[in-house]
Amino acid sequence: VSVFLFAFLFTGVAFYFERLDNRELSRNIENQREASKLLLDQINIRYNDTQLVKEIGQVTSMLLDVQKLLSAVVRALEKRLDFDRGGIWMASRDRMRLVYVVGFGYSPEVEKLLKETSFRLDNPNSKGVAIQAFRQKRPFLVNDIAKIERDLSPKSLEFLRATGTQSFICVPLVYEGESLGVLLADNL
């Protein structure tokens, strides 16, 4: 009887440690799977970024018409970046305003509003994000419009609400040290 009890106890302990080993192996496999997924995601992001730069470079070298060039750039941005909509605003010839040129993902109503609205570059008190990105030649990321509401003019705030923007990124378009315009992109 004691032999059976000892064998049963030994088998039970062995089974318990086997289960612990299996759990540990399962955790290790899950951790490896997660790490592999993260690495693959990073590879995909870098691939898309590289393809975007390549596509814009190819288009830039082939197109001399600025409107066609900007349209091709916007198509590449739409294809390669993870944004629902975006657009390019360029400085007017007299450099008094930023005007909408081309974009993607906007509803016809919002696109009409964008074409009818410009941002004043000639007002030194303008403090909208697009104007600041243009003037300072640096990008801005706004994760929550509510956090910057008090820093915006009523017109800027009304514009953001009319477009349905909650958060966005604004990047200056700079060539040879001179700001030419801005790119705005957001997700709904």
Secondary structure, DSSP 4 states (H G I P E B T S, - for coil): -HHHHHHHHHHHHHHHHHHHHHHHHHHHHHHHHHHHHHHHHHHHHHHHHHHHHHHHHHHHHH---HHHHHHHHHHHHHHHS--SEEEEEEE-TTSSEEEEEEEES--HHHHHHHHH-EEESS-TT---HHHHHHHHT--EEES-GGGTGGGS-HHHHHHHHHHT-SSEEEEEEEETTEEEEEEEEE--
